[in-house]
């Protein structure tokens, strides 16, 4: 088994391992996301509201409390969002977070990511609203971060990922040229890959963006009030707007 694990690590791709070594072919009918749907962007457009219709940056967070070797990983997938409806473009940020973390490490990582993506200003954090995750959202809000719990409404992981597939296929969602290999592997190998945390964080993020893809809904997510973050005026990238 030790030798097998070494060989598997050399391959470095779960789909290739399943196909070539275990002779398990992933049929097109089994796939949620097809490899040839993946489109890469060369560079990000400027974060310009007037010229490029930049809206906001957000991170989807799929939390795991256990640090056991058999446990899943905490995953954080981020994206920059431009435009609305037919002109919507979602640029996935490279190097998503995918590791086992303590509660404290999770909070610190989320806060650092929020600020670094906004070049010093806080960007939005979307946390799956299940069990103990609510406490993470509450703590982030208490510390002044625009965090929001997102309910998955009881749908299964495959269904949630399937809702994003048309946006990948029609090139609304674009992936970085480097730094998203593991995320892409989990997307195209969903159901075969041992871990799917990045795919879960991705579908959480994208489905929330889809729900906001109408100009009349406004581009702001939240503003910090005495009762926490709510809709209204908000600041991002040094400018202030109103829902």
C-alpha positions as CSV (number, residue, x, y, z in Angstrom):
1,X,0.0,0.0,0.0
2,X,2.9,2.3,0.7
3,X,4.3,1.8,-2.8
4,X,0.9,2.3,-4.3
5,X,0.5,5.6,-2.5
6,X,3.9,6.7,-3.7
7,X,3.0,5.9,-7.3
8,X,-0.3,7.7,-6.9
9,X,1.5,10.9,-5.7
10,X,3.7,10.7,-8.7
11,X,0.7,10.8,-11.0
12,X,-0.7,13.7,-9.1
13,X,-4.1,13.6,-10.8
14,X,-7.0,11.6,-9.3
15,X,-8.8,11.3,-12.6
16,X,-5.8,10.0,-14.4
17,X,-5.2,7.6,-11.5
18,X,-8.8,6.3,-11.7
19,X,-8.7,6.0,-15.4
20,X,-5.3,4.5,-16.1
21,X,-4.5,2.5,-12.9
22,X,-7.9,1.5,-11.5
23,X,-9.5,1.3,-15.0
24,X,-12.5,3.3,-13.9
25,X,-13.6,5.5,-16.8
26,X,-15.5,8.6,-15.9
27,X,-18.2,8.8,-18.6
28,X,-19.4,12.1,-19.9
29,X,-22.8,11.4,-18.4
30,X,-21.2,11.1,-14.9
31,X,-19.4,14.4,-15.2
32,X,-20.9,17.6,-13.8
33,X,-18.2,19.8,-15.3
34,X,-16.4,18.8,-18.5
35,X,-12.7,19.5,-18.9
36,X,-13.1,21.3,-22.2
37,X,-15.5,23.8,-20.7
38,X,-12.7,25.3,-18.6
39,X,-11.5,28.7,-20.0
40,X,-8.6,30.7,-18.6
41,X,-8.2,34.4,-18.5
42,X,-4.8,36.0,-19.4
43,X,-5.1,38.9,-17.0
44,X,-7.7,40.6,-14.8
45,X,-9.5,43.8,-16.0
46,X,-8.8,46.8,-13.8
47,X,-10.9,47.2,-10.7
48,X,-12.7,50.1,-12.3
49,X,-16.4,50.8,-11.7
50,X,-17.1,53.2,-14.6
51,X,-15.1,51.6,-17.5
52,X,-15.2,47.9,-16.6
53,X,-18.3,47.6,-14.4
54,X,-16.4,46.0,-11.6
55,X,-18.8,45.2,-8.8
56,X,-17.2,43.4,-5.9
57,X,-14.9,40.7,-4.7
58,X,-16.1,37.8,-2.5
59,X,-14.9,34.5,-1.0
60,X,-16.9,31.3,-0.5
61,X,-15.9,29.4,2.6
62,X,-16.6,25.7,3.2
63,X,-15.6,25.0,6.8
64,X,-14.4,21.8,8.5
65,X,-13.8,21.6,12.2
66,X,-11.9,18.3,12.4
67,X,-8.1,18.2,11.9
68,X,-7.9,14.4,11.6
69,X,-6.0,13.0,8.7
70,X,-9.1,11.5,7.3
71,X,-11.1,14.7,7.5
72,X,-11.9,17.1,4.7
73,X,-10.2,20.5,4.4
74,X,-11.4,24.0,5.0
75,X,-11.6,25.6,1.6
76,X,-11.9,29.3,0.6
77,X,-12.4,30.2,-3.1
78,X,-12.5,33.8,-4.2
79,X,-13.6,35.7,-7.3
80,X,-13.8,39.2,-8.7
81,X,-17.2,40.0,-10.2
82,X,-17.9,42.3,-13.1
83,X,-21.1,43.3,-14.9
84,X,-24.7,42.0,-14.8
85,X,-26.8,39.4,-16.5
86,X,-25.6,38.8,-20.1
87,X,-22.5,40.9,-19.3
88,X,-21.6,39.1,-16.1
89,X,-18.0,37.9,-15.8
90,X,-16.6,36.0,-12.8
91,X,-12.8,35.8,-12.5
92,X,-11.7,33.1,-10.1
93,X,-8.7,34.2,-8.0
94,X,-5.6,31.9,-8.1
95,X,-4.3,29.9,-5.1
96,X,-7.5,29.2,-3.2
97,X,-7.1,28.1,0.5
98,X,-7.4,24.4,1.0
99,X,-6.0,23.1,4.3
100,X,-6.9,21.8,7.8
101,X,-7.1,24.7,10.3
102,X,-8.1,25.3,13.9
103,X,-11.0,27.7,14.6
104,X,-8.5,30.5,15.3
105,X,-6.5,29.9,12.2
106,X,-9.7,29.9,10.1
107,X,-10.7,33.3,11.4
108,X,-7.3,34.8,10.8
109,X,-7.0,33.3,7.3
110,X,-10.4,34.6,6.4
111,X,-9.7,38.1,7.7
112,X,-6.3,38.3,6.0
113,X,-7.8,37.0,2.7
114,X,-10.6,39.6,2.9
115,X,-8.2,42.5,3.2
116,X,-5.5,41.3,0.8
117,X,-8.0,40.8,-2.0
118,X,-9.3,44.3,-1.5
119,X,-5.8,45.8,-1.4
120,X,-6.4,46.8,2.2
121,X,-10.1,47.2,2.2
122,X,-12.4,44.4,3.4
123,X,-14.0,42.1,0.7
124,X,-17.0,39.9,1.3
125,X,-16.9,36.6,3.0
126,X,-19.7,34.0,2.4
127,X,-19.8,31.2,4.9
128,X,-21.9,28.1,4.6
129,X,-24.7,28.3,7.1
130,X,-24.5,24.8,8.7
131,X,-23.9,24.0,12.4
132,X,-21.0,25.6,14.0
133,X,-20.2,27.7,10.9
134,X,-22.7,30.3,12.2
135,X,-20.4,31.1,15.1
136,X,-17.6,31.8,12.6
137,X,-19.8,34.3,10.7
138,X,-20.8,35.9,14.0
139,X,-17.2,36.4,15.1
140,X,-16.2,37.8,11.7
141,X,-19.1,40.3,11.8
142,X,-18.2,41.2,15.4
143,X,-14.7,42.1,14.3
144,X,-16.0,44.3,11.6
145,X,-15.8,42.1,8.5
146,X,-18.5,41.8,5.9
147,X,-19.3,38.2,6.5
148,X,-22.6,36.5,5.7
149,X,-24.0,33.1,6.3
150,X,-25.3,31.4,3.2
151,X,-28.0,28.7,3.4
152,X,-27.7,25.8,1.0
153,X,-31.4,25.0,1.2
154,X,-30.9,21.2,1.6
155,X,-29.7,20.6,-1.9
156,X,-27.0,18.0,-2.4
157,X,-23.4,18.9,-3.4
158,X,-23.8,17.6,-7.0
159,X,-26.9,19.6,-7.6
160,X,-25.3,22.8,-6.3
161,X,-22.3,22.3,-8.5
162,X,-24.5,21.5,-11.5
163,X,-26.1,25.0,-11.1
164,X,-22.8,26.6,-12.0
165,X,-22.0,24.4,-15.0
166,X,-23.7,26.6,-17.6
167,X,-21.7,29.6,-16.5
168,X,-18.4,27.6,-16.9
169,X,-19.5,26.3,-20.3
170,X,-20.5,29.7,-21.7
171,X,-17.3,31.3,-20.4
172,X,-19.0,33.6,-17.8
173,X,-16.7,32.0,-15.2
174,X,-13.0,32.3,-16.1
175,X,-10.1,30.6,-14.3
176,X,-6.6,31.9,-13.8
177,X,-3.8,30.6,-16.1
178,X,-2.0,29.1,-13.0
179,X,-2.8,28.4,-9.4
180,X,-6.3,26.8,-9.7
181,X,-5.2,23.3,-10.8
182,X,-6.6,21.5,-7.7
183,X,-9.9,23.4,-7.9
184,X,-10.3,22.5,-11.5
185,X,-9.3,18.9,-10.8
186,X,-12.1,18.7,-8.2
187,X,-14.6,20.3,-10.5
188,X,-14.0,18.0,-13.5
189,X,-13.5,15.0,-11.3
190,X,-16.4,15.6,-8.9
191,X,-17.6,12.2,-7.5
192,X,-14.2,10.6,-8.0
193,X,-11.8,12.9,-6.2
194,X,-11.2,12.0,-2.6
195,X,-11.9,15.6,-1.4
196,X,-14.4,18.0,-2.8
197,X,-14.0,21.0,-0.4
198,X,-12.8,23.4,-3.1
199,X,-15.7,22.4,-5.3
200,X,-18.1,23.0,-2.4
201,X,-16.7,26.5,-1.7
202,X,-16.8,27.3,-5.4
203,X,-20.5,26.3,-5.8
204,X,-21.4,28.2,-2.6
205,X,-19.7,31.3,-4.0
206,X,-21.0,31.1,-7.5
207,X,-24.6,30.3,-6.6
208,X,-24.7,33.4,-4.3
209,X,-23.3,35.5,-7.1
210,X,-26.0,34.1,-9.4
211,X,-28.7,35.1,-7.0
212,X,-27.5,38.7,-7.2
213,X,-27.2,38.9,-11.0
214,X,-29.8,41.6,-11.6
215,X,-28.9,45.3,-11.7
216,X,-32.1,46.3,-9.9
217,X,-30.9,44.4,-6.9
218,X,-27.9,46.7,-6.5
219,X,-24.3,45.8,-6.3
220,X,-23.8,46.2,-2.5
221,X,-24.0,43.2,-0.2
222,X,-23.8,44.7,3.2
223,X,-23.1,47.8,5.3
224,X,-21.9,47.6,8.9
225,X,-24.6,48.8,11.3
226,X,-25.2,48.4,15.1
227,X,-27.0,45.2,14.3
228,X,-24.3,43.8,12.0
229,X,-24.0,43.9,8.2
230,X,-27.1,44.7,6.2
231,X,-28.1,46.1,2.8
232,X,-27.7,49.8,2.2
233,X,-24.6,52.0,1.5
234,X,-21.3,50.3,1.3
235,X,-17.7,51.1,0.5
236,X,-15.3,49.1,-1.7
237,X,-12.0,50.0,-3.3
238,X,-12.2,53.5,-1.9
239,X,-15.6,54.4,-3.4
240,X,-19.1,54.5,-1.9
241,X,-22.3,53.3,-3.5
242,X,-25.8,52.6,-2.6
243,X,-28.0,49.6,-3.1
